[in-house]
């Protein structure tokens, strides 16, 4: 359906397809490398033409080195009675990610040095990693740990840590202009639904929507392992990042909390302005956060050597809710209405980015006569007549080449859609002219 508008979106279809992909991906054991990442990208390729890149272990990427590839087949702990007290087959969170292989028999006191629990949340299994230190460990519910009897325990981790590659996915959707919008999500967590799968599902669905539309910008979608993935992508594309006009990291967009947006390092990028405008007019609670050098991959895209206009959208901020990085972050934790609302916010922001321009009034000496041009009537889109007329006057008055449509929307207090429609109507009648975007 080429030529469709981005705003022509079926929320029911979006809900069902995002829920389906999360359910399909939830059982897969992912990490920053390995077959779990490949299986995840294989599933995503069913919906979107994603190019898969393999970067060999040992590749230098700025100050980092692409690590060895990790894969796991099985893991368990058997207690003195012969019972499996921990079983990777029941939950892939039970093994510390990147655990080296081990097969040993240990007394409980020694084993406990390799066990990780959450005493304050005794029923939950935590998520832990050991990416850059060769070690091994298990995660379990603290209540289960307290029930373990003294004695000898057999531990087994059937894993490999050897030279291979780091895998990431990339989908480029061409637009009318070469300038790019970057959309990024991380694919390195195992069975964690909000802090991993919600971002993947949203970006994937957005990609299928963008491919049906006639877009101004070229869209680059990244499905990458956290930190090392964005560093690797930036190292391989350092000469191309100047094309990026706007960017958004998407993560944790399915929980019940209000939308939170973290501004780019610049703080005043158009993506920051657009997100503030959309959230401010949403009628819903929201949080705007200033940039800090901690968090997800926005900290790599916004590092001083790149300083890209990339913000981050989430709902509850990572680490602030009890389900974060635990077994409670399952499919039931993500709410359909939250996921769809997050998608709607991103769609509205992208619609602003697509249509935000600076105009010059071609008849700047007093108001032109709008009535004889048939412009004093509703412009459609649910905008009432008075708002439509005000939008026309605001665009005419502020279109001196210095103010963008988003600036005019903010100053007038009118919705961006009203200002956009007014500008397009005035341009059709030869009263304003859009300015080319600077390189």
N, C-alpha and C positions, 0 to 999 in steps of 0.2 A: 504494500500500500504506500509506495513512494509518494512523497508530497504531503503525507499526513502531518498534522501539527503535533508537537510534543505534548500539548495539553490534552490531546484526544486519547485519553487513557481510561481503560476499564479497571477500576479498583478491585472488582471481584476477580477478574482474571489475574491481576497482579498478586493479590492475596494467595490465590490457589497455586500459582506457579512458584512463588517464593517459598511457600510452605512445602511444596513437593521437592524442590531442590534441597532444602534443608534436611528433610527426612531422608533423602537419598544419600547425603553426604555425612550425616551424623555418625554412622558406625565406623567410618574410616579413621584409622590412626594416622594422623598427619604430624609432621615435624618440619624443621626448616629445610630438610632434604628428604629424598627417599621415595619409595613406591607409593606411599600414601598421598604425596603431592601429585604424582602422576595420575593416580586413580581419580583424584579430585578433578584435575584438569580434563581428563577423559570424559567425565560426566558433564562438565561445563561445556565441552565442545559439542554436546548434543543440542545445545540451545544457541551457541554463538561460535563463529569461526575464530577460534583463539589459536594464535601461533605459540607453540611451545618451544622455549629456549633452554638448552642444557649448557651450563657453564662448568667446566672441569674443576674438580677439587685442586686447590693449590694456586688458582688464578688470583693474582694480586688485584684488588679493587680498592684504590686509594690506600688507606692505612690498614685495611683488613685483608684477609685471605679467605677465599671460598673454602669452607671446611670439608672434611671427609663426609661421605654420604652415610647416613644411618638408616638401617632397616631392622625390623623386629618381626619375629614369627610367633613366639610364645614366651610366656613367663609365668612363674607361680612360686608360692611358698607353701611347703607342706610341714605341718606341725608334728609334735611328738606322737599324736594319736593317728597319724596318717591322713588327716583331713587337710584339704587345701584351704588355707586361711586367707590367701590372696590369689586371685586368678585373673590374668590379663584377658582371658577370653570373656570374662564378665564385663570388664570395663577397661578401655585402653588408658584411662587415667591412672591405673594401678601401678604403672611403671614410669619412673622418672625418664623423661624424654632424653635420648642420646645415651642411655645406660650402656656400658660396655658389657660383653657377654660374661656370664659367671655361672658356675655350677659348684656349689660348696655346701657343707653342713656346718652350721654355726650355733653356738649357744644363744639363747634369747638375748642376753645382755649385750653380746657383740652384734647381733642382728639389729638391735634397736638403733644403732648408729646409722643404719641405712634405711630407716623407716621415717616417713613424714606424715604428720597428722595435723588436725586443727582442733586443739583442746577446747577452744571457745565455740566450736561448731562440731560437736562430737559425732554427728551422724553423717557428715559430709566427707568425701574424698577430695583432697587438694590436687591441683595440677602443678607439677614441678618439672624443671628442666636442668640439664647440665651440658649445654651446648659446647662450651669451650674448655671444659675441664673433664678429663676422662675419669669417670666415676660410675657408680651404679646405685640404684635405690628403688624403693617401692613406696607407694602412697596408699593409705588406707584410712578408714574411719577411726577416729580416736576411741570411740566406744569399743570397736573390735580389738584395738591394741590392748586396752585395759583387760580384756577377757582372755588374753593369751596366757597359757600356763608355762611354767618354767620347763626347760628341756632343750633338746636339739632340734634345729629347724633346717630342712633342706631347701635351698634357694636355687632357682634356675631362671636364667634369662638367655633366651636364644636370639641373639642380635648380632649384627655386623656393623663395624665402623671401619670403612675402608675407602680408598680413592674411588670416586664416582663423579657426581656432578650436583650442582644446585639447579633446580628446575623452577621456571616461572612462566606464566602465561601473559600474552599481550594481544589485545585486539584493537586495531585501528579502524575507525569508521570515518571515511573521508567526508568532508563538508565542502562548501563552496569556497572557503578560505583556508589557507595553509596554517593559520594560527590555531593552536590546539587548546582543548580543555582536557586536563588530566584527571582521571577518576581512579583511585587506588584502594584496594582492600588486601588484607593479609590472609594467607591460606595455610598458616603453619601450626595451627592448634588442632589437637585431636577432638574428642567429642565435647566441644564447648559450643553452645548454640548461639548465644547472644554475642559473646566476645569471639567471633570468628564467622560463623555461618550466616548471621543476619547481614553482615556487610557484603559477603560474597553473593548472597541471594539478591540483595538490592541492586548491586552493580551489574550482575548478570541480567536481571530483568530490564534494567535501564538500557543495557546494550541492545537487547532485542527491540526495545521501543525506538531507540535512536536510529537503528538500521531501516526503520520504516518511514523515517521522516526526512524532509529536505532541510538540512541543518546548515547554518552559517559556518560554524567552526568544525574543524576536524576533532574527533574525540578519540583519546587514547586511554584504553581501559587496562589497568595492570592488576594481575592476580599474582601476588608475590609473597614469599616468606618475609616475616617482619624483620626489620633492621637490615640484616645482611642482604635481603632481597632488594630493597630500595637502594642500598649502597651499590650493589652490583649493577642494577639498572642504570643508575646515574653515572657510574664509571664507564659503562658501555655506550652511553648516550650523551656524554657531556657536551658534545658539539651541537646537539639538537635541542637542548632544553630551552634555548632562546625562543622557540616557537610557542612555548607554553604561556598562554595569556591568563588562564585561570586554572585552579586545581582544587581537588577535594579528596581527602582521605575519609573513607566510610568505615565505621567500626562501632559495634555495640548499639545498633539502631532498632532493637526489638523489645527492649524491656519496658516496664510501665512508667519509667521516669519521664520528665519533660525533655524536650529536645535541648541539647547543649551544643553550642558552636564555639570552637576555638579558633580565634583569628590567626591569620598568617603572621609571620615575623614582621612583615611590613606594617600590619595593623590597619592600613587604609586601602588595601587592594580592593578592586571592584567586587571580588567574591566576598570579602568581608562586608562591604556596603550592601550587597544584594541579600546576603543572609540576614543581616540586621533588619533590612526593610521587610522581608518576608515574615520573619518571626515577630517583629513588632506589630504587624497587622493581622497576625494569626488569631488573636483572641485567646490564645492558650499560654500557659506558663512556659517560660524558656529561660535559658542561661547563656550569656555571652561571656566568653573567657578570653583574656589576653594571652598572647603567645608565651609559652615557656619552653625551654629546651628539653622537655621530658614528655613521654607519651608514646604515640605511635609513629608512623613513618613521616608525618608532617615535620618532625624534627630533622630528618635527613633532607627532604625537599627544601626546607627553610634554613638549612645550614648556610653560614655566611658566604661560602664560595658559590652558592647557587641563588639563595634568597628568592625562591620562586613564590608566586602568589598562591600558596596552597594552604587552605584551612582544613579543619576536621569537624565532621558532624558525628555526634553520638547522641545517646539519650543520657542515662545515668553515667557519670564519668567513671572510668575504670578505677577499680579499687575502692569504690565508695558504697558498694552494695554487697551484702553477705554472700550472694551466689557467685560473685566474681571469682574466676579460676577455681571452681569447685564442681563436683558432680551435680550440684543443684542447677547449674547452667545447662539445662537439658531442653528438649523440644517444648515442654510444657511451660518453661520460663518465658519464652518469647511469645508476645501477644500479637495476634494478627493485626489488631487495630493500630498498635504502635508501629509495626513494620510498614503498614500501608501509609500511615501518617508521615513517617520519615521519608518514604518515597515521594509523597506529595510535596513535601517541603523541597526536596532536591529538584524535582521537576519544575517547581515554580521558580527556583533560583536559576536553573539552567535557561528557562524561558526568558528571564530578565537578561542574562548574559547574552543570549542570542539576539535580543532586540534593543539592547541599550546602545545608543549612539548619541553623538552630538550633532545638532542641527543649526543651520543659519537661517534666520528670517530674511526672506527675499523682498519683503515689503515692510521694512522696519519703522517707517514714519507713520505713526498712528495705526490704529487697528484697521485691517482690511475689511471690506464689507463681506461678512460671512454669509448673510442671509441669501444674497443673490446667487451664491455658489451652492446653496442647498446644504450648508454645513450646520445650520442651527436646527438640528434634529438629532434624536438618539443615534449613536454610532454602533449600537448592538453590544453583545456581550454582557447584557444585564446591567448596563450603565444607564442611570436615569438621565433625563434631558438636561437638568441643571448641572450635574457633574460633567456631562459631555461638553457643555458649553464652557464651563470653567476650565476643563482640560485644554480645550482649544486656545483659550486666552492665555493660560499659563505657558503653554508651549510657544506661542507666538512671542510672548513677552521675554522669556528667558533664553530663547534660541539665538544667542549671539556667538555660538561656537565654543563657549567656555563651559557651559553646563550640559551634562548628560541628561538623558531622559530620567535616569534614576535620581539624579540631583533634583530635577524638577518635581518628580513624584514626592520626594521627601519634603521639599520646601512647600509644596502646595497642600500636602496632606491627603492627596488623592492616590488611589491604587495605581501601581505601575501600569496595569493593563489599560486604564483609562488614558494615561499619558501616551502610552505607545499607540493606541488606536487613534488618538487625536493627531499625533505626529504623522502617522501614515496617511490619514485623510488630508491633512494640510499639504503633504508632499504630492499627493495625487493631483491637487489643485494648483500646484506650482507656487505655493506660498512659502515653503521652507525647502531646504536642501540638506541632505545628510552629509556629514563630513567623513572622509576616509579615515579609518583607524590608523594611527601612527605605527610604524614598524617597531 
